[in-house]
Amino acid sequence: MAPTLTDVDPARSAQMARVRCRDTKPELKVRRALHAAGLRFRLQAVDLPGKPDIVFRTLRLVVFVHGCFWHRHDDPSCKLARMPKSRQDFWQAKFQQNQSRDAEVKAKLEALGWRVIEVWECQTGPAHLMALVNDVKSIDRRRNR
């Protein structure tokens, strides 16, 4: 059951209001790595399904930087995707809704001819970012042949 306005804890509400949907630390790390590698992109394309975080229009490639907690990273080694101890019914439904929306957005973009790369918050270390840069550069090289 969804909480009513009188059930909402003001401290919790203030904390949740600080959760950002853009310019998050993981997103900034990914953007810095791509930019340092000489790759240029656009941000938050409102004309595309799901408003992708990073868009390479000429490559028809989008990158989503997913928070492990909110988007439920299913890697067992990820410590960031823990389930809250309270109100588990609420959180389970919320996370399921997020995952369904992610899958729907990815399917829509692929149907429109876009490649989709998902980067997880726990995978923004140097090795993973170098692999991402190499992936984007290889897509660019294949396009320029």
N, C-alpha and C positions, 0 to 999 in steps of 0.2 A: 504494500500500500504506500503510495506517495505521501510524504509528510505535508501537513497543512502549514500555512504561514506561521501559526502559533507554535508549531513543533520545531521550527528551525532555530538552531543554536546560533546566536549572533557571532560568536567566535568562529564557529565552523563556516558560517556564511562569509565572513571577512577573509578567512583563509582561502576558501574556494574562489573568491573574487580575484585573488592574486594569481591564479593559475593563468598562464599566458597561452594564447593560441598561435602567436607568431613571434619571431625573434627570440625563441627560446635558446638556452645555452647549447643544446645539441645541434639545433638548426644553424646557429652562428658558427659552430665548429666546422660543420659541413660546408657552409658557404665560404668560409675563409680558406679551407683546403682547396676547393674548386677554383676560387679566384686566384690563389697563389700559384696554381698550376697553369694559369693563363686562360682558363675557361670563363666565358661570359654567359650570363643567364639573366632571366627575369624572375621576379618574385611574385608570389600570390596571384596567379592568373585567375581573375574572377570570371573570365569567359570560358573556363574549362571546368568540367565536373570536379567537385571536391576542392577547388581552389588549391592546386598543388603548391608546395612550398618553394620549389625551384623548377623553372621551366627553360628548356633549351628548344626554342621554337624551330630553328633550322634542322635540328636532329629529330624533332617530334618525340622528345624525351622529357619525362617529368620525374622529379624526385620528391618523395614524401619522407619527411623525417618524423618518425613515429616515437612517441614516448612509450616506453615499455609498460608503464603502469596503465595508462589510459587505453592503449590499443592492444593490450594483452599479448606481449611477446611470449611465444610458446616454447622458447628455448629453455630447457631445464636448468641450464647454467646461469640464466639471467636472474639476478637477485632483486631487480627493480619491479618485477611484475607480480608482486605479492598480493594476496587477497586481504582486504581489510577484515579485521576481527568482528566489527559490529555491522549490523544491518546488511548481512550477506545477501539476502534476497534482493534488496535494492541494487547492490553493487553488481551482482550477477546479471541482472536485467540490463543495467547500464552498460556493462562491458560487452554483453552480447549485441546490444544495439550498435555500439561503436564498431565492433568487428563486422557486423552485417553491412553497415554503411561503407566501411573500408572496401569490402569485397565488391559491393555494388559500384562504387566510384571507379575502382580498378577495371572492372568489366566494361563500364561505359567508355573509359579512356581508351582501352584496347580496341573496342569496337570502332572508335573514331580514328584508329591507326596510330595511336601513341604508345611508346614504350613506357613502362612504369618501373621505377626502381624504388624500393622501400629500404630506408636506412633506419635501424633501430637505435634508440638512445644509448644502449650499452655497447653499441658497435661504432662508436665515434672516436676510437683510439687511432693512433697513427697508422697502424697496419691496415685496418679496415678502410680508413679514408684514402690511403694510397691505392688500395684495390678499387675503390669507387672511382677515383680519378682515372685510373688505367682503363676501367670499363667505359667511361664516358669518352675518353680519347680514342679507344678502339672503335666505338660506334661512329665517331667523327671521321676516322680514317676510312672506314667502310663506306661512308656516305660520299666521301671525296674521290673514290676510285672511278 
